[in-house]
């Protein structure tokens, strides 16, 4: 399998409000950037859509390392929370409904095809690709103002 690196970010002006997502995919010397947005959304939905849209771009199963500044995304997958929510019919241990079920279901289905891992990076910490994703996501968000 090919080794691919993905950087993602989501942004939202107000929460809920106008939002944007962006990703950068790196494979060897190839780099792909893409972004999009929604008029009314939340920051967590944009973070998830950035990851989903990046993974959808992959044409074959890959070893994927995903870097994001979203603890929500990283912890939910790496700590196994989302798998427990799914197993418990999308109910969290506090008996509340898990948010963004539709996007989590889509992401979990996409992840079955790849060997993926998630790593948290601190936002606005001069990590070039994370900073670029942030700018792209914010730009998308501003299109709805």
C-alpha positions, 0 to 999 in steps of 0.5 A: 500500500502507498504511504499518504500523509493528510493534513486537515482543518475545519473552521466555523464563524459562530457555532453554528454558522458559516463553515469551511473545511480543507485538506492537503494530501501528500504522496511522494512529490505530489501535493493536492489541496482542496477546500469547501464549506457550508452556510450553516454548520458547526466546527466539529462537522467541518473538522470531520468533513475535512477528513472525510473528503480527503479520504474520499479522494484516495483512489486505492487502499493506502497507509494514511497518516492524518494530522489534525488540530481537532482533539474531537476527531483524534480522540474519538478515533484513537481512543475508540470512543466512536466505536463504542458510540456506534456499538451502543446505537450512537449513545454516549456513556452519559446517555446523550446522543452522539453528535454528527452520527451521519458523518461518523458513519461515513468516516468509519465506512471509509476507514475500513478500506485504509490503514489509517492513524490520526495524530493531533497537532497544535493549531497555530503552531507554525506547522506549515500544512496545518496553517495552510489548511486553516487559511483555506478553511477560513477562506471558505467560511468567509464566502458565506458572510 
